[in-house]
Amino acid sequence: MRIRLLSAAALLAFVTAPAFAGPVTYKLDPAHTNVLAQWSHFGFSNPFANFGQVEGAVVYDPDNVGNSSVQVTLPLSGLEAFSPKFNEHLRSADFFDAARFPNATFKSTRVEAAGEGKLKVTGELTIKDVTRPVVLDATLNKAGVHPMTKAPTIGFDATTTISRTEFGVGAYAPNVGDAVTLRITTEASAPKGN
């Protein structure tokens, strides 16, 4: 009986291992991805805005994280600051000028291991056609088969801080803080059978 159980476990490991043998391309799930920006408003409050409707992909190779990459598009039409009036102001020429620059993008240039379950993702963030280097401190939350979709799925959290004035989004600085903290959580899935 013990031999049969061991054989079943070995077979299960063999069947599930290819799902995460790298590199595997995962498509971001916008319903379970948030890119939250937070800043100081005259020192009185620290409001948030969420970049919704995120599109993109993560290529992840657990055996060689240097083969991994991230590419994300943030449509500014999905920008949500939890106030219709403020949403309009953020999309106006004072800030993102979304009519002229409808998307922000991030494309990684290097992914490095940074400890157990930790990654350092270096890349280029583009806002209003201004591109600057950014480093994301990322944590692998989980990699496994999603219990509902049965697809190989991966999840990460990441943080970084940027200077909004460097991207031409500097209205009211320094009274409204220049430093913007970005907090990202994302879930992404690969096609079944990968």
C-alpha positions as CSV (number, residue, x, y, z in Angstrom):
1,M,0.0,0.0,0.0
2,R,2.8,2.4,0.9
3,I,4.5,1.8,-2.5
4,R,1.2,2.6,-4.3
5,L,0.8,5.8,-2.3
6,L,4.4,6.8,-3.1
7,S,3.8,6.0,-6.8
8,A,0.7,8.1,-6.8
9,A,2.5,11.0,-5.2
10,A,5.3,10.7,-7.7
11,L,2.8,10.6,-10.6
12,L,1.0,13.7,-9.2
13,A,4.3,15.5,-8.9
14,F,5.2,14.6,-12.5
15,V,1.8,15.7,-13.8
16,T,1.7,19.1,-12.0
17,A,5.4,20.0,-12.3
18,P,5.3,21.0,-16.0
19,A,2.6,23.7,-15.1
20,F,5.4,25.7,-13.4
21,A,8.5,24.6,-15.2
22,G,9.7,27.8,-16.6
23,P,9.5,30.0,-18.2
24,V,5.7,30.2,-18.3
25,T,3.6,33.2,-19.5
26,Y,0.8,34.3,-17.3
27,K,-1.9,36.8,-18.4
28,L,-2.9,39.4,-15.7
29,D,-6.4,39.1,-14.3
30,P,-7.7,42.7,-14.1
31,A,-10.4,41.7,-11.7
32,H,-7.7,40.7,-9.2
33,T,-5.1,43.2,-9.9
34,N,-4.7,46.6,-8.2
35,V,-2.1,49.3,-8.7
36,L,-2.7,51.8,-5.9
37,A,-0.9,55.1,-5.8
38,Q,-0.7,57.1,-2.5
39,W,0.6,60.5,-1.8
40,S,0.5,63.3,0.8
41,H,-2.2,66.0,0.4
42,F,-0.8,69.1,2.1
43,G,0.2,66.8,5.0
44,F,-3.5,66.5,6.0
45,S,-4.3,63.2,4.4
46,N,-2.8,60.4,2.3
47,P,-5.3,59.7,-0.5
48,F,-5.3,56.7,-2.8
49,A,-6.0,56.2,-6.5
50,N,-6.4,52.9,-8.2
51,F,-5.3,52.2,-11.7
52,G,-7.9,49.7,-12.8
53,Q,-8.4,47.7,-16.0
54,V,-4.8,46.7,-16.0
55,E,-3.6,44.7,-19.0
56,G,-0.4,42.7,-19.4
57,A,1.6,39.6,-18.8
58,V,4.2,38.1,-16.4
59,V,6.7,35.6,-17.7
60,Y,8.0,33.6,-14.7
61,D,10.8,31.1,-14.5
62,P,11.2,29.7,-11.0
63,D,14.4,27.9,-11.9
64,N,16.1,30.9,-13.4
65,V,14.3,34.2,-12.3
66,G,16.6,36.1,-14.7
67,N,14.5,34.7,-17.5
68,S,11.4,36.3,-16.0
69,S,9.8,39.5,-17.2
70,V,6.8,41.8,-16.8
71,Q,4.9,44.0,-19.2
72,V,1.9,46.0,-18.1
73,T,-0.4,48.7,-19.6
74,L,-2.4,50.9,-17.3
75,P,-5.3,52.5,-19.3
76,L,-6.0,55.9,-17.6
77,S,-9.7,55.4,-18.4
78,G,-9.7,53.0,-15.5
79,L,-8.1,55.5,-13.0
80,E,-10.3,55.6,-9.9
81,A,-9.7,58.1,-7.1
82,F,-13.1,57.4,-5.5
83,S,-14.6,60.8,-6.4
84,P,-16.0,61.5,-9.9
85,K,-14.8,65.1,-9.7
86,F,-11.3,64.1,-8.6
87,N,-11.2,61.4,-11.3
88,E,-11.8,64.1,-13.9
89,H,-9.1,66.4,-12.4
90,L,-6.5,63.6,-12.4
91,R,-7.3,62.8,-16.0
92,S,-7.1,66.5,-17.0
93,A,-4.0,68.3,-18.4
94,D,-3.1,69.4,-14.8
95,F,-2.0,65.8,-14.1
96,F,-2.1,62.8,-16.5
97,D,-3.6,64.5,-19.6
98,A,-5.4,61.3,-20.4
99,A,-6.9,62.6,-23.7
100,R,-3.3,63.0,-25.1
101,F,-1.7,60.2,-23.2
102,P,-4.3,57.5,-22.6
103,N,-2.0,54.8,-21.1
104,A,0.9,54.4,-18.7
105,T,3.1,51.4,-19.2
106,F,5.8,49.4,-17.3
107,K,8.2,47.0,-19.0
108,S,10.8,45.1,-17.0
109,T,14.5,45.2,-18.1
110,R,15.8,42.8,-15.4
111,V,14.4,40.5,-12.7
112,E,16.7,39.3,-9.9
113,A,16.2,37.0,-6.9
114,A,16.2,39.0,-3.6
115,G,15.8,36.3,-1.0
116,E,13.3,33.5,-0.4
117,G,10.1,34.4,-2.3
118,K,11.4,37.9,-3.0
119,L,12.3,39.5,-6.4
120,K,13.8,42.8,-7.5
121,V,12.2,43.9,-10.8
122,T,13.9,46.7,-12.6
123,G,12.1,48.3,-15.5
124,E,11.0,51.3,-17.4
125,L,7.8,53.2,-16.3
126,T,6.3,55.5,-19.0
127,I,3.8,58.2,-18.1
128,K,3.0,61.1,-20.5
129,D,5.7,59.8,-22.9
130,V,8.3,60.3,-20.2
131,T,10.2,57.1,-19.4
132,R,12.2,56.6,-16.1
133,P,13.8,53.6,-14.5
134,V,11.9,52.1,-11.6
135,V,12.7,49.2,-9.2
136,L,9.9,47.1,-7.8
137,D,10.4,45.1,-4.6
138,A,8.2,42.1,-5.3
139,T,7.0,39.1,-3.2
140,L,5.8,35.9,-4.7
141,N,2.5,35.2,-2.9
142,K,1.6,31.8,-4.4
143,A,2.1,29.7,-7.5
144,G,-0.3,26.8,-8.0
145,V,-3.4,25.5,-9.8
146,H,-6.3,27.9,-9.3
147,P,-9.1,26.0,-7.4
148,M,-11.8,27.6,-9.5
149,T,-10.4,27.9,-13.0
150,K,-8.0,24.9,-12.7
151,A,-5.4,27.0,-14.6
152,P,-1.8,27.5,-13.5
153,T,-1.9,30.7,-11.6
154,I,0.6,33.0,-9.9
155,G,0.3,36.0,-7.6
156,F,2.7,38.8,-6.6
157,D,2.7,41.9,-4.4
158,A,5.1,44.7,-5.2
159,T,6.0,48.2,-4.0
160,T,8.0,51.2,-5.1
161,T,8.1,54.9,-4.7
162,I,8.4,57.4,-7.6
163,S,8.7,61.1,-8.0
164,R,5.6,62.3,-9.9
165,T,7.3,65.5,-11.0
166,E,9.9,63.5,-13.0
167,F,6.9,62.2,-15.1
168,G,5.4,65.7,-15.8
169,V,2.6,65.1,-13.2
170,G,3.8,67.6,-10.7
171,A,0.9,70.0,-10.2
172,Y,0.8,71.6,-6.8
173,A,4.1,70.2,-5.7
174,P,5.6,70.4,-3.1
175,N,2.4,71.1,-1.1
176,V,0.9,68.0,-2.6
177,G,3.6,65.5,-2.1
178,D,6.0,64.7,-4.9
179,A,6.7,61.2,-3.6
180,V,4.1,58.7,-4.7
181,T,4.1,55.2,-3.2
182,L,2.8,52.5,-5.6
183,R,1.4,49.3,-4.1
184,I,0.6,46.5,-6.5
185,T,-1.1,43.2,-6.1
186,T,-1.7,40.9,-9.0
187,E,-3.0,37.5,-10.0
188,A,-2.2,36.0,-13.4
189,S,-3.0,32.7,-15.1
190,A,-1.6,30.6,-17.9
191,P,-3.6,28.6,-20.3
192,K,-4.5,25.1,-18.9
193,G,-2.0,22.5,-20.0
194,N,1.0,24.8,-19.7
